[in-house]
């Protein structure tokens, strides 16, 4: 199965959960996930609908564990098993890797749930997720509107005749509460446990008393418990994601004694508006370079970075191009040559988002696509920018320490990086004048590595960029290829 925008839009309208992680692509781009995440409780509704297949039921208990994020457009398998004692286990998987696990018990009903005029009672819902977690204790009042039933049936196969309205409203409220109130904007839903009381509440109104939330600062994790009419016990676990990473020029380290090791040089950096590329751009500016900065799609981020560099007194210009597109890179190289003439340093940094995916989560075509996309960036960079690189110039390829210290979940990434490093070494044999350098970086703090908790904290990107720039001056004798291990 695949989640679509219909699932996401329907769930958003039904739950009033407008957390930007799920519905705002620009916001989600600056998270560890790189794009919007499907609501966890939407997966719960989908599993319930597939299991029920139009039958009427009342939940006795439900536990949902959200292990890995689900995304629109990606293919998952949904496995549903029912034991002899009536416990149902539904698992969303890629290969053998579990993304979400929903365990529930339910009683099938002969008569469908009845509607009630209370469905139309409104409550004062939030228009935006809070930045300040509401930790309680709290009295909850939440109401679902019957107008959502038709869309819920279309998206999740849950109709007004299949599921208890109070129970559905409770599930919708759980998502709303986590995404809008606790933790709010920076929420990441981890687990939901509900034991329902054995009563038929023909109402879509949820009334709960929540105890004061428990916060574990080791993991940035909130746990809150509660109960109310129709709900014997409820427990929610959610992480508070850290705020987006921001390393302006003022937060970058200074070169010793005011040194400007790149003074008078022109530096090209691909993927320069985010992550290590942005840190490298700022540190090259500190080092005195003139900058030709590439970005793919975020013009606003490019303009903001240029404004910051110009205020610093740096010469800098931005050039839009998908670095894997030969036509776009050709046009960009022509524009750079027209403005700067030759360049002295190429920083081959651009890369697609890197996800933690085990080998069995991906089919061969997915791995090949990822490798091809990465390799295409290096191929196009070399083909179109080497002709305007000075004879004494340098080509700096950004690689990873994982090729020396591999970790689980990155077979696709290591394959791509190994292929790129081999290409750089081959280019050095065919282009004897410039120097080719592979920089194997440690794990650095970017939006992608910015986790709720981390037992091995990543390094400041400015410090690593400064080490890379300092290493450029140490040319390697008669050999025009070297590897920097900056970890």
N, C-alpha and C positions, 0 to 999 in steps of 0.2 A: 504494500500500500504506500501511498504518498500523501502527505499533508499538503493542502493547497491554501491559497489565500481565502477561499470560501470557508474553510475550517477556522482559520485565524480570525477573519472578520466577523463571522457568526459568533464565535466565542467572546470576542471583545464586546460586541453589542449586547450579548446576553448577560455577561458578568459585570460589565462596567469597569473591568480591569484594563486600564489604559497605560500600563507600565511601558515605557519606551523601548525596553529590551525586545518587546514582541512586535511593536508596530511602527517604530521609527528607524528606518534603515541608516540614516546618518548617525544617530545615537549608537546603534548597535555596532556600527563600523569601528567605534572606539572602545569596544569591549574585547575581552579575550576571545569572543566567538566570531567577531568580524562581520556578522550579519544577524538579522532578527531570528530569535529562537521561538519555536512553537510553544504555546502555553502548556505547562505540564498537565494541568487538569483537563485540557482539551484532549490529551491522549487518554486520560481516564474515561471521559465521555465516549470517545471512539471505541474503546475496548468494551465498555458496557453495552453500547449499541450493537456491536458485532455479536456479543454473547447472547443478548436478549433476542435478537432477530425478530423484533415486533412483539414479543411476549411481555405481559405485565409482570412487574416484580417489585419487591420491597427489600432494600438492602438491610442486612443485619450488622455487618461490619465491613470496613474497607481500609486497606493500607496501600498507599502508593509511594513508591521509592523512585526518585528521579535521579538516575545515575549519570547519564550523559545527555547533552542537549539534542533535541530533535529539530530538524530544519525543514522548511517548505521545499518541495520538489525532490527530496532525496527518497530513495526507495528503502523501505523497511519491511521486515516480515513481522506479522503479529501471530504469536503462538498462544492459543487458549486451551488450557487443560482443566478438567473438572474431576476432582477426586471422588471416591465413593462416599465420603462424608459431606459432600456438597461444597467443598472449598474450591473456588475458581482462581486460577493463576493465569494472568495474561501478561505476555512479555513482548515488548517491541525490541527487535534485534536487527543487527547487521551481521551476517555470518553467525558466529557463536557469541558475539559480544552483546550483552544486554544493555539497553539504553533506559528503558522504563519498565518497572515491574509493578503490576497491580494485582493485589490479592484481596478477594472479597467472598463473603457468603451472602446469599440472598434467598428469599422465599418467593416462589412464583405465585401470582394471584390470578384468581378466576375473573374477578371484576376489575376493570381498569380504574385507575385513580380518578377521583371526581375533581372538577374545577370549583373554584371558589371566588367570590367577588373580591376577596382579600388580595387576589393576584394584582389588582389594579391600584393598590395602595402604593404610593411613591415614597421613596426615602431620599434624603439629601446626600447624593453621592458626590465624591470628590471629582474634580475636573482634572487634577494632576496628582501624580504620585508625590508623596511627601519626601522631603530630604531629611526630616527628623523623625526617626522611628517612634511609633506610638507603642510604648511598652506596657501600658495598662497598670493596674487592673482596669478592665474596660467592660462596659455593658454594650453589647452589639445589637443593632437593629438594622436589618437588611431585607429588602424585598425584591423578588424577581417578578417581572411583568409577563403576563401570558402571551404577549405579542411575539415572544421569542420562540414559541413552540414550533411554528411552521419551519423556521430556518434551522432549528435544532434537529428536526426530523430530517431535513434535507441533507445537513452536514454530518450528523452523528447517528441517524436512525433512532432517535429518541423522541417519541411523540407524547402528547398529553395523555395518551392511553397506555403508555408503557412504564413510566417511572413516577414514583411518588414526588409530587411537586416540592414538598418540603426538603426531601433528600437532594433533589437536583439543585435547589436553591442553596443548600448548605455547601455543596461542592463548588458552585459558582462563587459563593461568598468567600470560601477559603482562598481561591485565586485572587479575588478582589482585595482581600485583607493583606495578603502577603505582598502583592504588587503595588498597592496604593498606600498601605499604612505601616506594616511591619514585615520587613525592614523598609518597604517603600521603593523609591526610585532605584536603589542599588540592590534590589532583591534578587535572590536566586533560590527558588523553591527546592527544598531537598527531600522532605518526606511529609506525608499526610496520613494520620491515623484517626479513624472515626468508629466509634461503637454507637449504633443507633438504638434508641429505645423501641421496644416492640409495640408501637402505637401507629395508627394511621392519622397523620396530621394533614388534613386536606387544606393546606395553606402554603403559599410560597413565601411566607414571612419567616425570617430566621431571627430568633432571639437567643442570645448566648451571654453567659458571664465568663469572661476570660480572666484568669489569674495574671499576676504580674509576670512579664516575660523574663526568662533567664537568659543572660548573655554570657557566652564563653569567649573571652577576648583572645584565647589562643587560636581559635578557628574562625573568629568573626561570625559566630553562629548564634542565632536566637532560637529558643524553644519556648513555646507558649501552650498552655493547656486550658481547657474550659469545658463547659457543659450547659445545657439548657433544654427547653421543651423539645422532645424528639431526639435529643443527642445525650446519651449517657456519659460519654467521654470523648474528648477531642484533643489531639496533640498535633502541633505544627512545628516543623523544623525548617529553618530558612537561613541561608548565609547572607551576609551583607557584603556585596562586592565592593572593592576599593574604588575610589573615584578615579576618573581617567588620569593617565600619566601626563604631566606637563613639565617639560624641561626647557623653559625659555633661556635666552642667551644669558640672562642674569644669574641663572642657576647652573651655568656651565663652569667647569674649572678654568683657571688661568694658567697659561704657559709661564714657566719660571722666568723671572727677570724681564717680563714683557717681551719675550721672544716671539718672532713672527716667521716661523720656518717656511711658510708658503707665500711669503711676500713676492709680488710680481708674477705669480703663477695663476693660470686659469684651470679651474677644477670643474669637471663634470660629475654629477652625482645622480644616479637613477633612483627612483622611488624616494625622493628627497623631502617629502612633506610629512612623513610619519616615521615613528620608530627610530631605528638606528640611522636611517638616511637623514632625518631631520637633525639628529644630534651631530652627525658628521658635517652637515651643512653649517651648523652654528660654530663648530670647532674649527672648520676650515676658514670661516670668516674671522674668528679670533686669530688664526694663524696668518692672516693677511691676504688670503686668496681672493681672486675674482671668481664668481660662481655662476655656472650654467646648471640650473636645477631642473630635473625632470619630475613630472608628476603625471599620473594617469587620468584621474577624474575629478579630484576634489579641488576645484579652482579657488574656492574660498580659503582653504588651508594654504594653498600656494601664495595667494595674495597676502595673507596674514604673515607668513614666513618672510616674504619679500619686504614687507613694511618693517618688520623687526630688524632685518639685516641692513636695510637702507638707513634706518635710524641709528644704527651702529656705525654707519659710514662706509659700509661694504658695497662693492660693485656686484650686483646679482641680478639675474634674469631667470624667468621660469619658462619651461617649454613643455607643453602637454604632448604626451605620446604613450600609447600602450607599447611597452618595450619589446613585446613579442610580435608586433605587427610590422612587417618590413616596410610597408609604404609610410606608415607614421614615423618610423625611426629614420627613414631616408629624408623625409621632410624636416624632421627635427635637426638632424645633423647638418643639413644645408643652412638652416636658420642659425645654428650655433656658429658655424664657420663664417657666416656673413657678419655676425655681431662681434665675435671674439677672435676670428682667425684660427690659429691652431690652439689646442689645449695641451696642458702639461700633465694632467692627472685624470684618469678615468676611474671612478669608483662604481664598480658593477654591483649595485646593492639591491635593486628591485627584485621582488619575489612575490608570488601569490601567497594568500594566507596559509599558514601552516597549522594543521589540526593534528591532535593526538589521535591517530587512527592505527589500530593494529592491522597486521597483514590480512587477517580474515574478515575485517570489516570492509575491505575494498575488493572489488573484482579486478582482474588484470587490466581491463580498459581504464578504470579509474586511476590506477597507479601509473599506467602509461601516459595518460593525459597530464597528470601532475608533473611527471618527469619531463615530458615534451614541453610543457609550458615554461618550466624553469630553464631548460636547456635552450629554448627559443630566445629567451631574454638575453642570455650570454652570447648566443650566435649572432643575433641582430646587433647587439652592442659592439661586438668585435668587428663585424663586417662593415658597419657604417661609421663607427667612430675611430677605429684605428687609423684610417686614412688622414684624419685631422689631428692625430696625436703627434706631438713633437718627437723628433728622433731620439732625444734624451728623456722622453716622457716615461710615465709609469702607468701600468694597468693594475689596479687594486681590485681583486675579486673578494667579496665578502662571503666567507664560508662559516663552518661551525665546528666547535670542539667535539660534537657528537660523532664525527668521523674517527676520532681517537678514543673517545669515551662514549660508545653507543648506549642508548637507552631504549626501553620498550616503547612501542607505539609510534615509531617514526621510520618504518622501513621505506616508505615512499619518499620521505624527505632525505634520508641518507643516500638512497639510490640517486636522486636528482643531484645532490651536492657532490657525490663522488664523480658523476659524469661531468659536471661542470669543472671540477678540479683537473680532471684528465684533459679536458679541452684547453684549459689555460696553459697547462704544461706543453701541450702540442703547439699552441700558438707561439709560445716562447721559442720553440725550435725553428719556426718558420719566420719569425720577426726578430732578428738578432739585435736591433738597436734599442727599442724600448725595454723596460724591465717589467716583468710580469710577477705579481705578488699575490699569493693566496693568504688571506688573513682568517685564521680559524678563531672565531670569537667565542667568549664564554656566553652563558645565558645572561642577557641584559634585560633591564626593566623597561618594558614597553607596554602598550595597551594589551598586547597579545599575551604577555607573561604576567600580567597584573592580576594575581589570584587572591581569593579571599584569605587563604592562609598558605604559607610556603615555608617549609623547613630548610630550604636551601635558597635564601633570597638572592635574586638576580642582581647584577652589578649596575651601577650608574652608567648610562650610555655615553655621557660626556667623558668620563674617565677612560673608557675603552677607546673612544674615538681619538682622544689625545695620545694614547699609547700607539695607536695605528699611525697617526701623523708623525709622531716622533720616530717611528721605525722606518719611515720612508727615506729619511736622510742616510740611513745605514745601508747603502747599496752593497750588494753582494759580489765583490771581486769581479772576476771575468764571467761569472754565470749570470744570465739575465732572468733566472727563475728562482724564487725562494718562497718558503712557507713560514708565515709568522704564527706562532701559537701564543695567543694573547690571553691564556687562561691559566 
